[in-house]
Amino acid sequence: MYDEQWLRGYYARQGKPVPDDIAAQIRQQPKKSKYNSTPTVMDGKRYDSKREANRAGELKLMARAREIVGFAEQVTIHIPGDHKYIADFVVLNRDGTYTVEDTKGVKTPVYKLKRDLVLEEYGIEIREV
C-alpha cells in the first residue's frame, strides 16, 4: 500500500504533478491498525475493534433485560507513577458490585503490567472478554 509521501516522491522523480484524484484516493485509505483490529461504529459511537463493539451491544441488551444495572465505557483508573489504565467497560451488577472488563485480542507486556498494578494497588481484578 502506498502513502501520499511515496506517491508525491514517485511523481516528482517522474517530473510530473500528482493528479488530484489519485492524491485524494490515497488520503482516504484507512490506516492499518497496529494489531489488525477493525474500528467499528455502532449506534453512532466508534469502537477500537469489532470485539469491543460487540461487547458494548451485549451489555446494552443485558441492561435492557435488567440483568445488570448499567455500565460505563472508557473509564480511567490512575495507577502509581503518574500512569493510567483505561478500562473498556465498568459494569454495575445487580448486587451492587462492579466488574471491570477489557476486550483484549493481544495481551501486550504494557497491558499486563498495568493490569497487575491495578490489582495490586486497588484490588481490582480485570476481566478479559
Buried (B, 14 or more C-beta within 10 A) or exposed (E): EEEBEEBBEEBEEEEEEBEEEEBEEBEEEEEEEEEEBEBBEBEEEEBBBBBBBBBBEEBBEBBEEEEBBEBEBEBEBEBEEEEEBEBBBBBBEEEEEBBBBBBBBEEEEEBEEBBEBBEEEEEBEBEEB
